[in-house]
Amino acid sequence: MRRITIFGATGSIGENTVDLLERQGGAEAYDVVALTGGRNVARLAEQARTLRADVAVTAYPDCLDDLEAALAGSGVEAAAGPQALAEAADRPADWIMSAIVGAAGLVPGMRALKHGTTLALANKESLVTAGPLLLGTAEAHGARILPVDSEHSAIFQALVGEEIDAVERIIITASGGAFRDWPIEALESATPEQASSHPNWAMGQRITVDSASMFNKALELIETKEYFGGDPARIEAVVHPESLIHALVGFRDGAIMAHVGPPDMRHAIGYALNWPDRRDLPVARLDLAQIGQLNFRSACEKRWPALRLAREVMEAGGLTGAAFNAAKEAALDAFLARQISFPRMAGVVEDVLTRLSGEGGLTKMQISLENVLEVDHLARQAAADIVRGSERQGSY
Ligand code: NDP
């Protein structure tokens, strides 16, 4: 039986992965090694019981008692804390889903790759912060990284049987998020509640807000460059309000391959789970005649400055992505805590990049795990400082 581990099992991607495992035979068909979560230990324990996991791990030591109580009599081991998460990655597995949200997903993912495991990567932050390190570790240990982000799964599928040298450009689509049609001036008063509703996709809160600001698309542009390589100038984002085409790959002969599918993450997760085969998936089938039309418009960098910042990060390379992601996470926290306004998030990230990249600081450092974690720390500190400054100036 295939041995499976899910990092971030209680989140949106994690739940969809659990759903697919259950539909494909559950504990009878898969040997579930480890399931990890954060504070939702009741759900984590429920999943671990149903899938008969060997171990359930919460990221938070103060949640261990509750997890142990919820698992009492089940035979499932309970563990907690960052070290336990890393150890879960050391347990032999054939396929590991990386679906922790944020930079916290990097260390378990790196550990898993060192064992030559196949890593289904939803945690885009790992590639943004430490792309060369992650890919280098996979190569050195004969491990494979399968993209799970819908755009990157779409690109991956469009490239089956193709030579990467024949690719002229890659276009990823963006729904435009909650504020796509708002006047730009109105964004100053946008609330976390308003930013947390997505027109097409049901996702975790953080990525939903990142969709409204396009920081999610910014991360995906960088992720595209890291995973598929190529000139950043040939990687584009276009607004496609229906979210039915996820990505398009343009080839040197002018042909474009587009991946079309319903906005349901089980598609991309199922593709990675069953790769290289295709199996039945419980996603809606599209009726193109009923859909009638697909719309596209250019992604305005005035409305979404995160896209301009992504381009600068792709061009700078080095550890700029690590600073960008950490600053973005800190700015998002500040917005959710109502310390800064929605548009100010991009300003905070830009200020952090300016502060840390002086004298080529971010591009000259070696890309090692220690340096990535150090830059992550420095960027969060700088962001907190800048947020405090914004509050003093009353620029909410
Ligand atoms: P969620 O917020 O829904 O879930 C995050 C998961 O990570 C939960 O299991 C959560 O536990 C756990 N978690 C939270 N903080 C920590 C931490 N510090 N250490 C360890 N575990 C933690 O996120 P999503 O499922 O939406 O996204 C997961 C990843 O997948 C992100 O990187 C996102 O960008 C990416 N992604 C998501 C898509 C989507 O459709 N949702 C689409 C494409 C990519 P708990 O809830 O128990 O506290």
Residues whose N, C-alpha, C, O or C-beta is under 5 A from the ligand:
A	BS01	NDP	G8 A9 T10 G11 S12 I13 G14 T36 G37 G38 R39 N40 A59 A99 I100 V101 G102 A104 A122 N123 K124 E125 D149 S150 A202 M203 G204 Q205 I207 M265
